[in-house]
Amino acid sequence: MDTTTQMLRITGPAIAELPVAAADGGQDSISPITVIGNDAVRETFCGQTLRQAINSRLAPGVSRVVLNPDAHVGYGAPVGCVMVSPSHVYPGPVGVDIKCSMSLLQTDLPADAINELTVRRKLIKAIGKRVPSGAGRGQRNAPKSRRVDGALGFQVVTEGATKSVLKKLGIPKGWADACEDAFHTAPDGSSDTLAARLQWMGRQRDKLDRIESKYRQLGSLGGGNHFGEAEVVQLVQDPALRKIGESFGLRDGHVAFLTHCGSRGFGHDMAMGQFRAMKSDFEKRGLAFPAGDPQLCYAEADSDAGQKYLCDMAMGANFATVNHLLINALVLEAFREVFPSVRGELVYFISHNIVRRETIDGMRQWVHRKGATRAFPAGHPDLARTAFADTGHPILLPGNPRDGSSIMVANPGASASAFSVNHGAGRRMSRTKAKKNLRQEAVDQGLLDHDIISNCRVYPRDEAPDAYKDFGEVLASVTQAGLASEVARLKAKFVIKDGAPADD
């Protein structure tokens, strides 16, 4: 354990504090970083991860930083952290995949309906005809996808999941109510401001062509850690938690589909454009980057630069929202190709790469979640007049295909972590290390031993279960810290990943 890790002060079950010294060497005015993780998880935090957390806490305008149990080294700020500020916005602690998210579609199909491998392969093929997977892939790679032209793409990214957009794409209108946020506006509350900014961006023909090419990725999975998984739902035995799971629409012993993806190339371009603009502004003004790291560039939220960032983030977030809803509609359509009478409903859609305005410590602040999931418990004012006001909303946490994924609900104790939990298991190996150290035969056979198949000729080694932290310990950290409780476990039956074969 390195020196920085040894500085952690244990304050409660699976909760610790990391003291932060101010620039003048004092500590009185700087609140410590909240670290969520039991003994086993804290061992996974390397010194660089903690150093990035400290750099983030000392950055201008930051009032609070939380490190979740899935935390690992990121760009500027760690992946798996929460960064709170009353006044500033930071592109780094949102990332380039704006509103990377999770969604869950629950069907009325009993689990034994997909026991046979031949049935699962039919479903994989039917989904592949509608939902392409892999970096850079879009509708042209899927003959039964929805076609999105420039006009519809423009409407999607400036309006989000409005009734008009959903109708044009054949998405059930009620699914918008199962979204953390169905749409995002400019800071002034207007979609017209987003439209004006996007029109300005598209004045150059080459830029317009690129923007419209990204629209055609709607309804597609990306590469890397993005996936779609067919799951069997297993509700917990605790009566109260089981009742909450049932209220979410979960069906014990039935098939569901879990999706992880984000804003694809459109969101990436929005984010990279903002990184370039803010870095250039820093250099022109002779400003120093926090800790000398350009990935921690920032702007005051009410400044011109801050407003532009929030507009571009909103458009990326709108793309991600509609992308998820469209994927779920196409997946349900694919299931109906194999099982014509199957029915399905969206349980929830929730993000983990975004900045939102929320009440933290008694005041409205900008909450940056980088690889962190919102966790509002029952009675939270932001859930008023929603279906989740009396229970808290579903929290969708992917683990890995072998060990399963989890659905949780927040407890009042989530206030200790700025109403946030982890977004998954978190990496314990870099992609390079995983490709070097994990044997392809062992990875593929390990999934088959658990009755899991995929669309890949060989499963990507850098996405193998052993490349990630122990999901059981990660979940234990969340429950031991009193942040959330599990209502269901999801057992994977097949996986849709980037179809490119792993390196040999």
Summary of the structure (lengths in Angstrom):
residues: 504
radius of gyration: 21.6
end to end distance: 33.9
largest distance: 67.9
contacts: 1893
relative contact order: 0.18
helix: 39%
strand: 25%
